[in-house]
Amino acid sequence: MPSTPPLALFVGMPGLSLSPSEIAFFREANPFGLFLFRRNLDNPEQIRRLCAQFREAVGREDAPVYIDQEGGRVQRLDNGNWPLFRPLGTFGALARKDFEQASKALRLSSLAMGTMMVELGLGSGTTPVIDLARKDTHDVIGQRAFGDDPELVAALGRIVVDAMLEVGAMPIIKHIPGYGRVQVDPHFDCPVVDAAVEDLRGSDFKPFVALRDAPWAMVAHLVFTAIDKTLPASVSPAVCRVIREDIGYDGVLITDCLTMEALSGTWPERVRAALDAGYDIALHSQGDLTASEAAAKAANPLSADSLARIARGQSRLGSTRVDVHALHAEAEHILRENGFA
């Protein structure tokens, strides 16, 4: 008899190693993946040991362990043990002056950062951000994004996606279908966008359409009133249909963290709502064992369709390795030569 698939869920944990209670939870619940933050990341040996602990507990050697590692202010590997990477906005600024130089620097940086994560046992940095960053877009996006030109954003996003795949790190485009019009931070409030769908198709959606072949995408927490007047995208069946049918995205869809204040209801209710809306995986990365246990009770096993999407993505991962410090230094040299100190 085939074993039950893992739960359609990523969870977090609070420390640098798994406690006996956490190991027992992971063994029993079998969430698909583990999501780590700075609180979990100290040094290379510790990170590799933690990843191995989780994989042993769930009994899957390929169980994913992901982090946020975009560059700039969103990079969890920043305690001095690893090189620091530039925000995507820096590469966007250079691309508006010299696209060729920006492309070269971005590819080098992405290859280095992807290799760095893979060598630690980490499967993804949940990057690139391909939201549009307009003058009035909230700073929650800001320098995390390449800029406000959909074609340029898509072109640079493609470089990150391809480089990450090449070295075996899973690229995750975000935040589909786009945070480009948000004026409040979804960590603390629910953004509401009143733009017409045609306007969204002509701008915000375009990078996601261009990169609809990316293996994974992370779903935003905001209300698009022209699509669903009440439910945020991450728990909206109507928005999920737009992503699948209008944008044409058929990769793995994982929500942004469901504990953010843009959403209402208990955390388990949010997990259930996201999966009921049609998304593949719910992200519940708060890290408290009691909360993770409640989230696991609300989650269901991965569906056959989700498993097929995951397998397609895994099959695209390469095995190239690069000299992290050499490529990072080369990327930095290009940026400094072009005026980015």
ABEGO torsion letter per residue (X at the ends): XBBBBBBBBBBBBABABBBAAAAAAAAAAGBABBBBBAAABABAAAAAAAAAAAAAAAGBAABBBBBBBAEEABBABAAGABBBBBBAAAAAAAAAABAAAAAAAAAAAAAAAAAAAAAAGBABAGOBBABBBBAABBAAAEAABAEABAAAAAAAAAAAAAAAAAAGBBBBBOBOAEAAABABBAAABBBBBABBAAAAAABAAAAAAAAAABABBBBBBBBBAAABAABBAAABAAAAAAAAAAAGBABBBBBBBAABAABBEBAAAAAAAAAAAGBABBBBAAGBAAAAAAAAAABBBBBAAAAAAAAAAAAABBABBBBAAAAAAAAAAAAAAAGBX
